[in-house]
Amino acid sequence: MAARPRTLPAAIAPVLVGSAAAWLALDSGETAIGTAASVSTGDDFHWLAFLAAMLGSVLIQIGTNLANDYSDAKRGADTADRLGPVRVTSAGLIAPRRVLHATWVAFGLAVVIGVYLATVAGPEIIVVGVVSILAGVLYTGGPRPYGYAGLGELFVFVFFGLIAVNGSYYVQLEQLDWLPFLLSLPVGLLSTAILVVNNVRDLDTDARAGKRTLAVRLGRDRTRLLYATLVAVSFALVPLALWLGDGPATGLLALLAAPLAIAPLRAVRTRTDGPALNAALAGTGALLAAFSVLLTVGLVLG
């Protein structure tokens, strides 16, 4: 429960998309940003590095969720009247010290994986991992948690979009390119939409606890509009990203995920009850998962 599996597509999606873009580049011999050299064939794809990047990303997400569970309970933000799923620390299901220990186990395993990835792609990966872990801890922890200041959505976009997609690409080629950068934008926006659903659901209880999330600052109506905008722009960016990044037309397969947005969009727009918004949260995670899988298939086919 504390690992929050409904949020894990945000950790898996960027690794899939970034790795698929790397597969495409390896297979086609595309030239990377700032280099004149091209790469060879899809046979050079590093499968073990791909699996390590995927596991590391999931572990950092789980560690972040555990840290959030612990810190919110410590600050009194997760009260009995919240609409979301039960938080194990505040509900007394697990002792706070055990949740904290589990947090550091998850982050510790992620560091071990990062050390391996550094042997594959260089020490830059360690820096990315450490910064990602710090961002996870400081989201609701530390003296001035940025999640309480309305900056959570920005950090999700940066870390689960820009950094995760391009970092997964870098692990394979040790260089950057325009296509993964452009595709990291819709992935980051859909990941951000997951947090927006979470925060619009918890808007009232967060406000009472002094947690000034972006939803609290904007109000319910404008947060609903933000959610719809994030989803719409994500899909609108796909053809533009493929065109500007010289990607394959088969990447447009990602657009087939659009019908999955209807139910969560309707729930966020019209409902305020916990069950409906919890379902919208799960639906947004499923939307991101389907979007990323279809985009990945499209890139590989390309």
N, C-alpha and C positions, 0 to 999 in steps of 0.2 A: 504493500500500500504506500509506503513512504517513497519507494522508487518511482511511483507515478508512471506506470507503463504507457498511459495515454499520451504522454508528452514525448516519448522516445522517438517517434518519427522525426522530430526536429533534430535529433542526433544522427539518425540513419540517412535521411534524405540528402544532406549536403555531401556526404561521403560518396553516395551512389552517383550523384550528378557530376561531382568533380572528377571521380575516377573514370566515369564513362567519357567525359570530355578528353581525359588523358588517353584512353583507349583509342578514341577517334584520331587524336593527333599522332599517336604512335603508328596507327594503321595507315594514315594518309601522308605522313611526313611533313606536317604543317610546321611553319616557322613560328617560333615563340617571340614574345615581346622583347625587343632590345637585342635579339640575336640574329645572326645571318645563317646559323647552322640549322639544318633540319634533322629530325629524328628518323628512326628506321621503320620498324614494322610493329604491328600489334603483338607479335610474339614476344616483345620486350616488356610487356605488362607484368608488373611485379605483384603477383597474387598475394604473397604473404604480407607485403606492405599494405595492400588494400585491406586485408582482414584485420591487420593490426590497427590501421587507422579507424576502421569501423568500430572495433572493440574499444579503442581508446576514447572515441567520441561518445559512445554509449556510457562508458564508465564516468566520464566527466559530467554527463547529463545526470546520471544517477547520483553522483556525489553532490552536485548542485541541488538536486531535489531533497536529498537528505539534509544538507546544510540549511536549506530553506525551512524544512520541517522543524529542525532544532531551533533555529534563530527566531522564527515567527512565534513559536511557543514561548521562548525565553522573553520576548518582547510583549507578549500578551496579545498578539495580533490574531491568532487562531482561537476564537472563542466558540462556545457551544452553539451559538446562533448562526454560525457561518453556513452558507448554502452548499459549499463544495463537499467533496468526499472527506471522510474523517482523517485528521492529521494525527499520526500515531503518538507524537510526543505530547501534544496538548491534551489528547484524550487519555493519556496515561497507559496506553497499550504497551509501550516500550519505554524503559527508563531513558532520560535524556542523555546520560553518559554513553549508553549503548548506541544510540542514534549517532552521537558524535564520533564514536569509535568506528562505526560503519562508514561514516562520511570519509574519514581519513583512510580507511581501507580502500574504498573506491578510488579516491584520488591517488593513493599510493600505487595501486595497480596501474592506473593511467600513466603515472610517471615512469614506471618500469617499461611500459609499452613505448612511451616517448623516447626513452633511451635507445631502444631497438630501432625506432624509426630514424633517430639521429644518425645511426650507423649506415642507414640506407640513403638518406637525403640531406644529411648535414645537421649541424648544431642549431640551425634556425628553427627546427621543429621543436626543440626543447623550449626555446623562448616562447613559441606559440602556445605550447602546452601549459607552461607555467602561468602565462598571462590569462589563459582560459580558466585555469583553476582559481586564480585570484579573483577573476570576475565572478565565478560561481560562488565563492565564499562571501564576497563583499556585496552580493545582490541583496541579501537581507541580514548579513552579519557585519561585524566591525562597528566602529563608532558612528559612521555616517553611511548606512546602506543606501546604495543608489536606487534600489527598487522602491524605497520609501520616498524617493524624491521625484518620481515620475520618469526615471530614465531607463526602466527595465526594457521597454520596447526597443529603444535605440541599441542597447547592448545585445539583445537577442538578434536584431537584424545584422549587426556587425559580426557577432561570433558564430551564429548559426547560418549565416548567409555568406558574407564576404570572406571571413577567415576560414570557415570549415570547407567550403567548396574549393576555394583557391588553394588552401593548404593540402587538400586531398589530391589535387592536380599536381602540386609541387612535389609531393612525395613520389610520384611516378616519374616526373621529367626533370625535377630540380630547376624549373623555370616557370614563368607565368605566361598567360596568353589572354587574348581578348574574349574568346568564347566562354571559358569558365567564369571570367569576371562578370560578363553580362548575364550569364545564367544564374550567377549567385544572387542577383537582385530579386527575381521572383521567388527563389527558394527562401531567401531571407525574409521577404514580405509575408509569405505564407506561414513561416515559423513565428513571425511576430504576431500574426493573427491568432495563433493558439494562445499566446499570453493575453491578448486583448480580450478574448472570450473569458479567460480565467478572471481577469480584473473587472470586467463589467458584471460578472456574476457576484464577485465579492465587494462591489462598490460600496454598499452601505456599511458592511462590517469593517471594511478597511478604513472608511472615513471616521467611524467611531473610535477605531484603535489609533488614529493619528497617522495612518499609512497613506501618504499622499501619492498614490499611484497616478499614472496618466489618466485613467478612467475617473478617478476622484476629481482630478483637476479639470477635466473636460466636461464632466457630467454624462449622464446616461445617453442622451440623444446624440451628442457629438461623438461619443465613443462607438455607438452603433454605426454611425456614418463612417468612422475611421475603419471599423472592421470590414464593412462592405467595400470601401475604397481599396484596402489592402488586397482583398481577394480579387477584385476586378482588375486592378493594375497588374497583379501577378500574371494573370492570363494574357492581358494585353501586351505584356513585355516579351512573351515567348517568341512570336514571329519577328519582332524587332531585334531581339538578341541573336536569333539565328541568322537574320539578314546581315546585321552589322558585324557579327563574329564569323561570318562565312561558314555557318553550321549547315547541317543537312536538313532537307525538308522533312525528313522522317521525324525530326525532333518535334514537329507539330502534333505528334501523337499525344503529347502532354495535354493538349486541349480537350482530349476525350474525358479528362477527369472533371471537367466543368460541371456536369450535372450533379456531382456529389456536393457541390457548394450550395445547392438550393435549400436543403433542409436546415443546415446550420445558419444560413443567412436569414431564413424565415424566423428561426428561434431567437436569434440575437435581436432581430428587429422588433419582435412582438412579445417576447416572454421575459419574465423576471424571476420565475421560480427556479429553484435549484435543480430538480431533475431535468427540466428542459435545457437549461444552460450547461449542465454536465454532459448531456447528450450532444449539444452543440460543440463542446470542447472535444469530445471523442470524434465527432464528425469532422471537425477541422483537422485533427490529427490524421484521420483516414484520408481526407482530401489531399493533404501534403504527401502522404505515403503514396497514394495513387498517382499524383502529379509527378513525383520524383521517379517512380518506377517506370511510368510511361515515357518520361523524358529520357531516362537512362536507356531504355530499349530503343528509342528512336535514335539516340546518338550512336549506340553500338551497331544498329542496322546501317546507319549512315557510313 
